[in-house]
Amino acid sequence: MFDPPKSDVLTCEKVGEHVLLVTMNRPEVLNAMNMEMGVATHELLTRLHHDPDWVRCVVLTGAGRAFSAGGDLKVRNTQSIRDWTIQHEIAERSSELRVESPVPWIAAVNGICYAGGLEAALTCDFIYADRDAKFAQTECRIGIMPGAMGTQNLPRAVGERRAKELILSARPFTAVEAHAWGMVNQLCEPGTVVAEALAAAQRIADCAPLSVRQAKKSIHFGLQTDLRTGYRLELEAYYRLLDTEDRREGIAAFNEKRKPRFTGR
C-alpha cells in the first residue's frame, strides 16, 4: 500500500478503498499556507502524478472554520525575496501538478476561501461549497497579484469581465454568487460539505479509473484548443481504453447485471 506523506499541517486520510481526504490543518491561522504545508502538498501531488493507482479521487478541505485564507502573511512579513521566491515556486509547481493530475480533485470549501486558498480550490476539478462560504482574490489589496493560476482559472470559471472586477477590486463574494456564476458546482448545507464531496468522490471512484483519467485529460487539454483538434485528442484517449481489462469487465458486468470490479488495468 502506498502511503501519503506524513505532515501535521496537511493530513491525509483514506476514506474507503479508493478516496483520499486531504485536510489543510492550521485552523488557528485559518489554514494559512506556510512552507511546511507547501512542501507536503507538493510531495503528495508529485506522488499522485507518478503513481496514481493507489487512489481514484481526492477531496481537499480545511480544518475548522476556513478552507484557507491564503499565504501566511505573518511569515512572509519577515521573508527575504529569495525565501519568498522559493516558497512561491513550490506553490507554482503544485498548482500545475493539481490541474494536470491524473487523479480528480474536489475542493470541499467549508468557510473562508481567500487569495491562495481560492487559487487552490480553482485548481481542483470542481468545487462543492458550504452555503455560507466566502471567497475573495485579495492580492491586489496588499501590493501583489494572484500568482498560483488565479488570473487564469478564475476567468475560466466565471468569465473574463467578472473575474477582472473580482481580482482588480479584491471584492469578496458569496458561495451563492459563485454557484450562480458556475464556479461552484454544488451548495451544501452548513456542516455537510465534506460528506457531500466525499459522496461525489465515491461516485467517481466507482467508475473505471482509466476511463476517468482519459476523460479528464481529454476535457482539460481539449478546452485549450479548437474543436476539431480537441476531438482528435478525445479519439486518441478513447482508443487507448479499448484493449483494457476494465473495458472488458465493464461491458461484461453490464450484460451480467452486476457491479463491475475495476482494477485500473
Buried (B, 14 or more C-beta within 10 A) or exposed (E): EEEBBEBEBBBBEBBEEBBBBBBBBBBEBBBBBBBBBBBBBBBBBBBBBEEBBBBBBBBBBBBBEBBBBBBBEEBBEEBEEEEBEEBBEBBBBBBBBBBBBBBBBBBBBBBBBBBBBBBBBBBBBBBBBBBBBBBBBBBEEEEBEBBBBBBBBBBBBBBEEBBEEBBEEBEBBBBBBBBEBEBBBBBBEEEBBBEBBBEBBBEBBBBBBBBBBBBBBBBBBBEEEEEEEBEEBBEEBEEBBEEBBBBEBBEEBEEEEEEBEBEBE
